[in-house]
Amino acid sequence: MAKKLRLKIDYFDEYHLLAIASHMKDYRMAYCINQKVGSHLKKFDDLAVGNSEEDHYSWYFCYEKEDHSTLYLISNSNGIRHLIPTKREIDYFLLIKNAVNEVKVGELARQVREVENIIGVFQMDMTTIKDMDVLLEIIELHEMEQLKNKTKQK
């Protein structure tokens, strides 16, 4: 009998997700994280996950040249709907792409926890979130579109 080989792909291998609970506005949250962590999160066009205006969520982006990682700050609520409806208690997601290691992610979470008016910061297991792979694809496409538009403006 021939052996069957299976290829197991981990779509979330290069990503880490921090869930943030806070009552701060998105621009204030990005500013406070930038001050505490030393990042350079900048506001771009809202992340559109659907065709209606109700499906747009605040989106901030930062590429860290030192360690070649990318930070995304995404609001979970737009006042009408939630980006991830099963996580209504979460206000923002800090998505880290190409993090060097778990220690770096833990240190980042600790620094964000120290920001005043942040209630909590939690590392989340992305495999437990329904359609997370689709959301990551939408985020990556949005990033490419935003960076393409930014280079056209220069």
C-alpha beads as a LAMMPS data file, in Angstrom:
LAMMPS data file: protein, C-alpha beads

154 atoms
153 bonds

1 atom types
1 bond types

-500.0 500.0 xlo xhi
-500.0 500.0 ylo yhi
-500.0 500.0 zlo zhi

Masses

1 110.0

Atoms # bond

1 1 1 0.000 0.000 0.000
2 1 1 1.324 3.422 -0.929
3 1 1 1.974 5.900 1.853
4 1 1 0.038 9.101 1.840
5 1 1 1.955 12.221 2.641
6 1 1 0.091 15.110 4.139
7 1 1 1.307 18.651 4.172
8 1 1 0.190 20.550 7.215
9 1 1 0.279 24.301 6.649
10 1 1 0.139 26.686 9.557
11 1 1 -1.291 29.920 8.163
12 1 1 -0.641 31.695 11.442
13 1 1 3.016 30.725 11.810
14 1 1 4.378 34.211 11.173
15 1 1 1.621 36.072 13.054
16 1 1 0.914 36.916 16.686
17 1 1 -2.263 38.584 17.889
18 1 1 -2.660 40.786 20.944
19 1 1 -6.190 41.684 22.018
20 1 1 -6.548 45.065 23.750
21 1 1 -9.417 46.220 25.934
22 1 1 -9.595 50.002 26.325
23 1 1 -12.054 52.865 26.016
24 1 1 -9.582 55.107 24.169
25 1 1 -10.254 56.390 20.668
26 1 1 -8.184 54.758 17.935
27 1 1 -5.929 57.762 17.274
28 1 1 -5.171 58.091 20.989
29 1 1 -4.469 54.363 21.259
30 1 1 -2.001 54.509 18.341
31 1 1 -0.306 57.579 19.838
32 1 1 0.074 55.957 23.275
33 1 1 1.435 52.726 21.810
34 1 1 3.897 54.707 19.690
35 1 1 5.081 56.611 22.760
36 1 1 5.428 53.530 24.974
37 1 1 6.803 51.028 22.476
38 1 1 8.736 53.358 20.185
39 1 1 6.859 52.254 17.083
40 1 1 5.539 54.479 14.312
41 1 1 1.937 53.388 13.777
42 1 1 0.298 55.601 11.157
43 1 1 -3.334 55.877 10.135
44 1 1 -4.248 54.622 6.683
45 1 1 -7.606 54.131 4.986
46 1 1 -10.028 52.029 6.978
47 1 1 -9.950 48.283 6.531
48 1 1 -12.953 47.304 4.415
49 1 1 -14.180 43.761 5.011
50 1 1 -17.425 44.200 3.081
51 1 1 -19.100 46.453 0.574
52 1 1 -21.106 48.649 2.929
53 1 1 -19.900 51.564 5.037
54 1 1 -20.811 49.488 8.100
55 1 1 -17.942 47.113 7.295
56 1 1 -15.039 49.570 7.652
57 1 1 -12.668 49.425 10.633
58 1 1 -9.913 51.764 11.730
59 1 1 -6.487 50.536 10.516
60 1 1 -2.979 51.633 11.528
61 1 1 0.240 50.287 10.049
62 1 1 3.928 50.286 10.957
63 1 1 6.899 48.474 9.441
64 1 1 9.780 48.041 11.890
65 1 1 13.021 48.059 9.885
66 1 1 15.205 46.902 12.790
67 1 1 13.634 43.468 13.121
68 1 1 11.685 43.341 9.824
69 1 1 8.348 42.985 11.597
70 1 1 5.057 44.676 10.829
71 1 1 2.497 46.005 13.314
72 1 1 -1.178 46.510 12.559
73 1 1 -3.553 48.192 14.990
74 1 1 -7.127 47.376 14.000
75 1 1 -10.310 48.409 15.776
76 1 1 -12.730 45.619 16.532
77 1 1 -15.765 47.877 16.458
78 1 1 -16.926 50.632 14.156
79 1 1 -19.863 51.617 16.363
80 1 1 -22.288 49.406 14.444
81 1 1 -20.610 46.038 13.961
82 1 1 -17.657 44.070 15.257
83 1 1 -14.833 42.852 13.038
84 1 1 -14.734 39.623 15.049
85 1 1 -18.237 39.276 16.526
86 1 1 -17.258 36.492 18.932
87 1 1 -14.777 38.855 20.647
88 1 1 -17.101 41.746 21.546
89 1 1 -15.175 42.446 24.759
90 1 1 -12.065 43.347 22.732
91 1 1 -11.700 46.907 21.454
92 1 1 -8.507 46.642 19.384
93 1 1 -6.252 44.018 17.886
94 1 1 -2.513 44.491 17.597
95 1 1 -1.408 42.062 14.914
96 1 1 2.321 41.388 14.688
97 1 1 3.732 39.876 11.510
98 1 1 7.218 38.335 11.371
99 1 1 7.888 38.745 15.077
100 1 1 11.395 37.634 15.923
101 1 1 10.327 35.336 18.785
102 1 1 7.815 34.759 21.579
103 1 1 9.937 36.755 24.034
104 1 1 9.688 39.845 21.823
105 1 1 5.892 39.446 21.602
106 1 1 5.668 39.037 25.381
107 1 1 7.757 42.168 25.903
108 1 1 5.556 44.110 23.490
109 1 1 2.436 42.943 25.368
110 1 1 4.013 44.009 28.673
111 1 1 4.822 47.473 27.312
112 1 1 1.315 47.957 25.913
113 1 1 -0.171 46.882 29.287
114 1 1 1.704 49.772 30.907
115 1 1 -0.160 52.356 28.811
116 1 1 -2.580 54.349 30.941
117 1 1 -6.286 53.660 30.238
118 1 1 -5.648 50.204 28.835
119 1 1 -7.728 47.724 30.779
120 1 1 -6.055 44.561 29.502
121 1 1 -3.805 43.031 26.879
122 1 1 -4.038 39.350 26.022
123 1 1 -2.235 37.089 23.592
124 1 1 -4.800 35.252 21.488
125 1 1 -4.660 31.906 19.746
126 1 1 -5.660 32.722 16.179
127 1 1 -6.650 29.134 15.434
128 1 1 -9.677 29.604 17.712
129 1 1 -11.056 32.517 15.671
130 1 1 -13.428 31.575 12.883
131 1 1 -12.326 32.745 9.405
132 1 1 -9.075 34.247 10.730
133 1 1 -7.244 33.061 7.615
134 1 1 -9.673 35.047 5.448
135 1 1 -9.211 38.130 7.641
136 1 1 -5.415 37.856 7.356
137 1 1 -5.754 37.712 3.574
138 1 1 -7.949 40.837 3.597
139 1 1 -5.412 42.623 5.814
140 1 1 -2.500 41.725 3.538
141 1 1 -4.372 42.850 0.424
142 1 1 -5.325 46.100 2.163
143 1 1 -1.681 46.659 3.120
144 1 1 -0.495 46.166 -0.460
145 1 1 -3.156 48.551 -1.754
146 1 1 -2.316 51.222 0.827
147 1 1 1.422 51.032 0.198
148 1 1 0.853 51.131 -3.572
149 1 1 -1.305 54.260 -3.170
150 1 1 1.314 55.840 -0.914
151 1 1 4.076 55.362 -3.492
152 1 1 1.849 56.797 -6.248
153 1 1 1.322 59.962 -4.191
154 1 1 5.071 60.580 -3.902

Bonds

1 1 1 2
2 1 2 3
3 1 3 4
4 1 4 5
5 1 5 6
6 1 6 7
7 1 7 8
8 1 8 9
9 1 9 10
10 1 10 11
11 1 11 12
12 1 12 13
13 1 13 14
14 1 14 15
15 1 15 16
16 1 16 17
17 1 17 18
18 1 18 19
19 1 19 20
20 1 20 21
21 1 21 22
22 1 22 23
23 1 23 24
24 1 24 25
25 1 25 26
26 1 26 27
27 1 27 28
28 1 28 29
29 1 29 30
30 1 30 31
31 1 31 32
32 1 32 33
33 1 33 34
34 1 34 35
35 1 35 36
36 1 36 37
37 1 37 38
38 1 38 39
39 1 39 40
40 1 40 41
41 1 41 42
42 1 42 43
43 1 43 44
44 1 44 45
45 1 45 46
46 1 46 47
47 1 47 48
48 1 48 49
49 1 49 50
50 1 50 51
51 1 51 52
52 1 52 53
53 1 53 54
54 1 54 55
55 1 55 56
56 1 56 57
57 1 57 58
58 1 58 59
59 1 59 60
60 1 60 61
61 1 61 62
62 1 62 63
63 1 63 64
64 1 64 65
65 1 65 66
66 1 66 67
67 1 67 68
68 1 68 69
69 1 69 70
70 1 70 71
71 1 71 72
72 1 72 73
73 1 73 74
74 1 74 75
75 1 75 76
76 1 76 77
77 1 77 78
78 1 78 79
79 1 79 80
80 1 80 81
81 1 81 82
82 1 82 83
83 1 83 84
84 1 84 85
85 1 85 86
86 1 86 87
87 1 87 88
88 1 88 89
89 1 89 90
90 1 90 91
91 1 91 92
92 1 92 93
93 1 93 94
94 1 94 95
95 1 95 96
96 1 96 97
97 1 97 98
98 1 98 99
99 1 99 100
100 1 100 101
101 1 101 102
102 1 102 103
103 1 103 104
104 1 104 105
105 1 105 106
106 1 106 107
107 1 107 108
108 1 108 109
109 1 109 110
110 1 110 111
111 1 111 112
112 1 112 113
113 1 113 114
114 1 114 115
115 1 115 116
116 1 116 117
117 1 117 118
118 1 118 119
119 1 119 120
120 1 120 121
121 1 121 122
122 1 122 123
123 1 123 124
124 1 124 125
125 1 125 126
126 1 126 127
127 1 127 128
128 1 128 129
129 1 129 130
130 1 130 131
131 1 131 132
132 1 132 133
133 1 133 134
134 1 134 135
135 1 135 136
136 1 136 137
137 1 137 138
138 1 138 139
139 1 139 140
140 1 140 141
141 1 141 142
142 1 142 143
143 1 143 144
144 1 144 145
145 1 145 146
146 1 146 147
147 1 147 148
148 1 148 149
149 1 149 150
150 1 150 151
151 1 151 152
152 1 152 153
153 1 153 154
